[in-house]
Amino acid sequence: MQFLEDDWKQFQVFQGLKVDDTPKPTAIPKAEPQPLQQTEKERDDTIKELVVPKIHKSKKSPGDLKEKEETSQFQTKKQTKKTDALSINVDFYEAPISLPDESSLKISLKGKPNNESVAEYWKKISNAKFESTLQKAESYKKSLALNDWGYCTLLYNIGKVINKGNGAEACLFTWFMLNKSGYDAKIGYSNNQVYLLLPSKDDIFGAPYFTIDNKRFYVMSFDGKEPNLGSMYTYEGDYPDANKIISLNMNTLPALGGDVPKQVKFSYNGTNYTVKYTYNKNIVNFLNTYPHTSYPIYFNTPLMNESYASLVEQLKPILTGKTKSEALNILLRFVQTAFEYKTDQQQFGKEKCLFAEETLYYPYCDCEDRSVIFAYLVKKLLGLEVIGLDYPGHIATAVKIDNVPGDYVMVNGKKYLICDPTYINANIGMSMPRYKNVKPEIVQISQK
């Protein structure tokens, strides 16, 4: 507890890193449909087969899904009756979490939050039997394939159940458990409210922050809201051996159930198509709490396997036998016209970049959301290199494909053809007119 005994200091809180605030177009332009230009050499390069990924769990119809959910709820209630005396149960986005029922972990913060009351909380929980709960939580982190933010969220949800919904004590519990798991985390207070403070390997936009020893600590929220703070009290010391910094990268999404069917329509060269797919509602709810971070993280986060497989199954007959340039053009038209456009301000009242899985769910999306899902489909379905293009107030993509004319950018000696998923009816190689002569910043995308 030595690290808490230093003088707590008041820090000026900055109101969060700002994203590009150049206004996005509220109405997007439409191009006149044009035939796709292809060379003779490119016409010989056709897609022979698209492999639909095998999903190990059995597929369920919408009716089966509801039945499965009801059965799961019944089984959970039945299990709870048997284990109430031995465990506590946490609903983590419909994934049942069962933990040792250790009543000594329910510790109230005495009086208003200050350095004495926080230090007293730490002393009491350190003397509680927290080890088995911590071990279980770390086990669930692995079995649910949670990244660092997922683990923080899991601990917070556990803390809320243990503390009967008290958010301040849930924050204190999360802080303690993160330190014990080796993560660098602090606790702070302002205006009688308690806040979890985390450094991050990745930029977090919108979240208030302050700096200690050249390290930026963000004021974290688990409800997607951004607190408005002027100053905050916290300590400068570090818990011994708690030196892991959270990363917001997600190589895989959490292993949660909750597939929901949806369908969209688009047309290409006079032919109308209906594409039926699934998205994962629990993943969407989880991502709704995700800190607003930098573009590469959105571009490099995959779809759920079930969601991707459902799209491949529908797109396979449309793309098979086409040249790569035409398949690329079809995917471009799919994203341009199957998903309706609205800016983040219109839909959410704030800037919110969507992960690809979220775009499958929300009724509207804007330029960066379209670019994220388009880039993912291009690299996974067609195996082509793709990069993001960051213009002032606009995001597009570019794809490395040979023997196709059109607008392009050069990156590290490679030619990438501009593909704009927001410019309606535009073919590959066509820049949106207002950005045709603007040099974008390049967003690197993993090709895995």
N, C-alpha and C positions, 0 to 999 in steps of 0.2 A: 504493500500500500504506500510505499515510500514515494512513488511517482505522483501520487495525489496530494502529498503533503506540501509540495511547493506552492508558492503564492499563485492563486488563480488570477488571471489578468483579463482585462476587458479589451477585446479586439474589434476594430472597425470591420464591419461586414460589407463586402462589395456585392452588388446586386446581380451578379451572375454574368458569365461570358455571353456575349451577344452573337447570335447567328447572323448571317447576311440579311440585312433588313431592306434590301432593294425590293420595291414592290413587285410582286409577281403579277402577270396579266390575269385579270378576272375572266376575260374571254380569250380563248386561244384561237389562232388562225387555222384555216383549213386550206389545204393545197388542192389544186385541180388534179384529179386522178390521172396518172400517166402510166404508160406501159413500162415495165421494168427493162432496163437495158442490160443485156448479157452478151459476153463474147462467146465465140464458138468453143474455146477451150473450157470456159466455165460451164457450158451446157453439158459437157461430158461428165461433170462431177456431180452425180446425183446421190441422194440419201437412200441407201439400200434398206436400212432397217433401224427403227428406234426401239430400244428395249424398255419395256415397262418394268420398273423395279418390283421385285417380289416383296410383299409385305408379310411378315411372319404371322401377325395376328390375323384372325379370321375377319372377313369383311362383314359389315352389318348394314342392313337397310335402315332408312330413317325410323321405321317402326321398331326394328330390332334395337336401335340405339336407345330409344326411349325406354324399351323394356329392360335393356341392360342397365340403364341408369337407375330405374326404379328398383331392380333387383339388387344393385350395388348398395343403394340407400338402405334397403331392407336388411341386407347382410351386415352393413355397418352398424345399424341400430341394434341388430341381434347380437353382434359381436360386442358392442358397447355394454350391453346388459351383463355379459359374461365377465368382462374385463374391467368394469368401472372401478373395482376395488384395487386393481393392480396397475392401471394405466390411465393416461389422459389421451384423448383423441383430437387430432387437429385435421381440419379439412383444408388441404393445400391444393386449391384449384381442382377439387374433386378427387385428389389422390389422398387416400386415407393414411394418416400418420399416427402411429401408436407409440407413446413414450411412457417411460416409468412415471407413475404418479407420485412425484416427490414434493410434498406439500411445503417443505422448507424453502423451495425456490420462489414461493409467493411472498415477496418482500415489498412492503409499502415504503414509499419515499416519505420520510417524516418531515412534515411542514413544507415550506416553500423550497424549491430547488436552490441550493447554494453549495459551496465547496464542502461544508461540514456534512450536510445531508447526503450528498453524493458519496462522500468518503465512507459514511456510515452504511450506505447501501452496499458498497463494494465489500466492506468488511463482513457484513452479514451473509451475502451470497457466496463469498469465498469460504465461509464456514459451513455452508449448506452442502448437501450431497448432489452436486451438479455433474459429477463425472460421467455417470451412466447416461444422463440426458444429452450431454455434449457428444458422447460416443455415438448415440443413436442418431443425433442430428447430422453428424459427419457421415454416418452410414447412408442416411437418406439423400444427402448431397450427392453421393456416388451413384446410388441406385436410380435416382431420378435425373441423372445427368445434368445437374445444376451447375451453372457457372458461378462466379463470385457473387454477382448480383442476386442470382437465384438463391444462393445460400443465405445472404443477408435477409432476403424476403422470407425465407423459411424460418429463420430464427425469430424474426419479428412476429410472424404469425403464431409461432409457438409461445412467444412471450405474451401475446395478447390473450391467448387461451389460459395460460397459467395465471395471469393477472386480471382475469375477468374483464377483458376489454380495455383496460387502462393503457392508453397510448404512451404516456410518459414512462411507466414502469416497463412496458414492452421495449422501449428504446434503451432503457438502462440494461435490461436483460440481454438485448442484442449486442450492445457495446461490450458487456462482460464476456459473453460467449465468443464474440469475434476475437477479442484479445486472447482468450484461452485457446482459440484455434490458430493463433499466430498472426492474425491480421492487425495492421496498424489502424486503430480507431480511437476516437476520443468522444467524450460527451461534453455538451455545453448547455448553457441555459440563458434565456433572455425573456424578459417579461413574464416570468413565472412559468415558462414553457421549457421542456427538455428536448434537446435535439441530438441526433446521432451525426457525428462528423467523420467523414472519410476522405482520405486522399485517393486519387485514382490515376492509373496509368494513362487513362484516356480523358480528353477534354469532356466536361459536362457543361452544357449550355443552360442558362436560366437559373441554375441552382445558386443561391448565395454562397459566398466563400470568403475565407481569409487565409493569410499565409503565416506559417510558423517555420522558421529555419529554411526558407525558400521552398517550402512544401505547401501546396495549396490544399486546404481542407474544405470540402464541400458540405454544406448543410443538406442532409439527405431527407427525402420525404418518401413515404411508402404509399401515398394516395394519389400521386401524380400532380399534386399542387405545389406551387413554389411559394414558400413563406417570404414575407416582406420584413426584413430585419435591418436595424441600424447598427447594432453592436451586440456582442455576445461575450460571456465569460467562459473561459476554459483554462486548462492547465497546459504547461509547455512540456512537461516530462513525458516519457514514453514507457509503456509497460514492457518489461524485459522480454526479449526474443519475439515481440509482436512486430515483425518487420515486413510482412507480406502486404503488398499494395493491391487493392482490388483491380481487376481488369474487366472491362465490359465486353470483351470479345465473346462471341458465341459460335464455336465451331459446330455445335449441335444445339438444337432446341431442347428444353426439358421434356422428359419422357412422361407426358401427360396424355390421357385419353380425352375424347370429346369431339369426334369428327361430326361435322354438320354439312349436309349437302347444299349446294347452290348452283345456279347456272347463269351464264351470260351469253350474249349473242354478238356476232360480228359478221362482216361481209368482206369478201375479197374477190376482185375481178368479177363482180356480178353474182357471186355465189354466197348464199347466206349459211352461216354455221351456228350451231348451238353447242356450247362447251359446258359440260356438267363436271363439277369437281367437288371436293370437300375442303373445308378449312377446319382448324381446330379451335373451338370456342374458348377452351381453357388457356391455350397458348395466347390467344388474342387478349384475354383478360390479364394474363401475366405481363404481356408486353405493354399493356396500357399504363403500368407503373414504372416502365423502364426509363432511366434517366436519358434526357436528350443529349446524344453524343455525336461524334464526328461521322461523316459520310462513309468512310471505309468500313466501319462496323456494320452499317445497314447493308452495304453491298456484299459483304462477306458472310452474312448470316444466312443459312439455308432455309428452305421451306421444310415443313414436316415431311417425313418420308411418304406418309399417306396422301398428303395434299399434292406432292409432286407426282406420285404415281397416278393419281386420278387425272391430273392434267396431261401427263404423257399418254395415257390410255385414250383420251379424247383427241389429242393433237396428232397422234401417230398416223391415222389414215389420211389426215389433211396434209402432212408433211412428207410422207414416204413417197419416193419417186421424184421429188422436186430437187432442183439444184440447191446448193447451199445458199446462194444469193436470193433465190425465190423463197426458200424456207425462212430465211432471215426477214424478208419483206412481209411474209405472212405473219410471223411473230410480231413484227412491228405494228402491223395493222390490227392484230388481235389486242395488243395493249393500248393502242391509240383509241380504239372504238368500243371495246367490250366494257371498259371501265369509265364511268362518267367523271368529268373534271369539276373540281372545286378547289380553291386554295385552302390552306390550313386555317387561315383566319375565318373564312366563310364556314368551314365545317366544325372547327374546334375552338375558334376564338383565340388561337395562339399558334405559333409554329410547332409542328409535330411531324417529324419524318416517320414514315411507316416502314416497318419491316415487310418483306414480301408476304408473309403469312397474314399480316393485317390488311394488306391491299385486297386479298381475296375475300375479306369480310366486309370492310367498310363500304358504304354506298358511293363514296366519292374518293378521289385521290388527285394529287397534283404532280408536278413534273418530277420531283425527286423520287416519289413513290413509284411512279411508272418506270423510271429509269432503273430502280433497284430490282423490280421483278423482271423487267425485260432482260437486264444483264444476266440475271440468274438463269433464265430459260435459255438464253443464247449459249452460255458456256456449258450448261448441263446437257441440253438437247443437241446442240450442233458442234460442241467442242471447239468453238472459236474464241480467240482472245478478245476480251472486251475491257474498256476503260470507261470511267465516268468523266464527264465534262462539266466543270463548275463555272458557269457564267454568272455575272451579277444578276441576281434575281431569277436564275433559271438553271436547271440541271438537265443534261442530256447524256448520251453515250456515243461511243465510237467503237467499231469492230474491225479487227484485222482480217480482211478478206481480199484476196488477190483477184485481178482481172475484172474488177467492177468499177466503172467510172463514177465520179461524183465528188462532192465536197469531202475533204479529209483533213486530218491533223497528223503531224509527224511527231513521234515520241521515241526517243532513243534509236533513231534511224529506222523505225518501223512506221508504215503507213496504215492509219486507222480510218475507215470510212465512217462518216458521221451518220448516226441513226438517232432520230429524235422521237421518242415514244409519246410526246405531247403534241407534236405538229400533225394534226389530223390529216390522214390520207397521204402524207408525205412518204415517198419511197426512201429506201436506204440511199445515202449519199446526198440527201437534201437537208440543208440547214434551215432553221426557222429564220425568216428574212431579217428580223431585228438583231440576230446574233451572227449573221453570216460573216461579218468582218470584225468580230470580237474574238480576242484570244482568250480561251478558257484556261483555268487551272485544271490540272490533271488529277483525277482520283484513281489511284492504283487499286485494282481488284485482283484478289487471288484467283488463279485459274484452276484450283483444285475443285 
